[in-house]
Amino acid sequence: MEIWVVIYTNGNYTDETGTSYFKTEKEGMEEFTDLTSQDRIDYHRRDMTSFSVRLEKVVIGSTTHKVLKEFTYDYTGDESYEY
């Protein structure tokens, strides 16, 4: 059985991590897209915090997983980087 996992890590000074699980790749991709939207980037820019989002495919019952997409917004003061 496969599941798709979205891991969301937020904050410069505190580590606030959220994990969501989805039965389909489509649902996982929709969550990833929402968490990496321009609105979310603008929110973190105003809040002056960094964040990252990762979408993984996990096979239940084994140690197999694959990172499908990864996004990081690194707030570093006046200069910020998106990659």
C-alpha positions as a Markdown table, in Angstrom:
| # | Residue | x | y | z |
|---|---|---|---|---|
| 1 | Met | 0.0 | 0.0 | 0.0 |
| 2 | Glu | 1.3 | 3.5 | -0.9 |
| 3 | Ile | 0.5 | 6.8 | 0.8 |
| 4 | Trp | 1.6 | 10.3 | 0.1 |
| 5 | Val | 3.0 | 12.4 | 2.9 |
| 6 | Val | 3.3 | 16.2 | 3.1 |
| 7 | Ile | 5.8 | 17.4 | 5.7 |
| 8 | Tyr | 5.6 | 21.2 | 6.5 |
| 9 | Thr | 8.3 | 22.8 | 8.7 |
| 10 | Asn | 7.8 | 26.4 | 9.7 |
| 11 | Gly | 9.8 | 28.9 | 11.7 |
| 12 | Asn | 13.2 | 30.5 | 12.2 |
| 13 | Tyr | 13.5 | 30.2 | 16.0 |
| 14 | Thr | 11.0 | 27.4 | 16.7 |
| 15 | Asp | 10.5 | 24.2 | 14.8 |
| 16 | Glu | 6.8 | 23.8 | 14.1 |
| 17 | Thr | 6.4 | 20.7 | 12.0 |
| 18 | Gly | 3.1 | 19.3 | 10.6 |
| 19 | Thr | 2.6 | 16.1 | 8.7 |
| 20 | Ser | -0.4 | 15.2 | 6.6 |
| 21 | Tyr | -1.2 | 11.8 | 5.0 |
| 22 | Phe | -3.1 | 11.2 | 1.8 |
| 23 | Lys | -4.5 | 8.1 | 0.0 |
| 24 | Thr | -3.9 | 9.5 | -3.5 |
| 25 | Glu | -1.1 | 11.4 | -5.2 |
| 26 | Lys | -3.6 | 14.0 | -6.4 |
| 27 | Glu | -4.6 | 14.8 | -2.8 |
| 28 | Gly | -1.0 | 15.1 | -1.7 |
| 29 | Met | -0.1 | 17.3 | -4.7 |
| 30 | Glu | -3.0 | 19.6 | -4.0 |
| 31 | Glu | -1.8 | 20.1 | -0.4 |
| 32 | Phe | 1.8 | 20.6 | -1.6 |
| 33 | Thr | 0.6 | 23.2 | -4.1 |
| 34 | Asp | -1.5 | 25.0 | -1.5 |
| 35 | Leu | 1.4 | 25.1 | 1.0 |
| 36 | Thr | 3.8 | 26.5 | -1.6 |
| 37 | Ser | 1.4 | 29.1 | -3.1 |
| 38 | Gln | 2.3 | 32.7 | -3.5 |
| 39 | Asp | -0.2 | 33.6 | -0.7 |
| 40 | Arg | 1.7 | 31.3 | 1.7 |
| 41 | Ile | 5.1 | 32.8 | 0.6 |
| 42 | Asp | 3.7 | 36.3 | 1.1 |
| 43 | Tyr | 2.4 | 35.3 | 4.6 |
| 44 | His | 5.9 | 34.0 | 5.6 |
| 45 | Arg | 7.6 | 37.1 | 4.1 |
| 46 | Arg | 5.3 | 39.4 | 6.2 |
| 47 | Asp | 5.9 | 37.1 | 9.3 |
| 48 | Met | 9.6 | 37.1 | 8.6 |
| 49 | Thr | 9.9 | 33.3 | 8.9 |
| 50 | Ser | 11.3 | 30.5 | 6.8 |
| 51 | Phe | 9.5 | 27.4 | 5.9 |
| 52 | Ser | 9.8 | 24.2 | 3.8 |
| 53 | Val | 7.4 | 21.7 | 2.4 |
| 54 | Arg | 8.2 | 18.2 | 1.2 |
| 55 | Leu | 6.0 | 15.6 | -0.6 |
| 56 | Glu | 7.0 | 12.0 | -0.2 |
| 57 | Lys | 5.6 | 8.7 | -1.5 |
| 58 | Val | 5.8 | 6.0 | 1.2 |
| 59 | Val | 5.2 | 2.3 | 0.9 |
| 60 | Ile | 3.5 | 1.0 | 4.0 |
| 61 | Gly | 5.2 | -2.1 | 5.5 |
| 62 | Ser | 8.7 | -1.3 | 4.0 |
| 63 | Thr | 11.3 | 1.3 | 4.5 |
| 64 | Thr | 10.8 | 2.5 | 0.9 |
| 65 | His | 10.0 | 6.2 | 0.4 |
| 66 | Lys | 10.7 | 8.7 | -2.3 |
| 67 | Val | 10.8 | 12.5 | -2.2 |
| 68 | Leu | 8.7 | 13.7 | -5.1 |
| 69 | Lys | 8.8 | 17.5 | -4.5 |
| 70 | Glu | 10.5 | 19.8 | -2.1 |
| 71 | Phe | 10.3 | 23.5 | -1.6 |
| 72 | Thr | 12.1 | 25.9 | 0.8 |
| 73 | Tyr | 11.6 | 29.6 | 1.4 |
| 74 | Asp | 14.6 | 30.8 | 3.4 |
| 75 | Tyr | 13.9 | 34.2 | 5.1 |
| 76 | Thr | 17.3 | 35.8 | 5.9 |
| 77 | Gly | 16.3 | 39.4 | 6.7 |
| 78 | Asp | 16.3 | 41.9 | 3.9 |
| 79 | Glu | 17.2 | 39.2 | 1.4 |
| 80 | Ser | 15.2 | 36.1 | 1.0 |
| 81 | Tyr | 15.7 | 33.1 | -1.3 |
| 82 | Glu | 13.2 | 30.7 | -2.9 |
| 83 | Tyr | 14.4 | 27.4 | -4.4 |
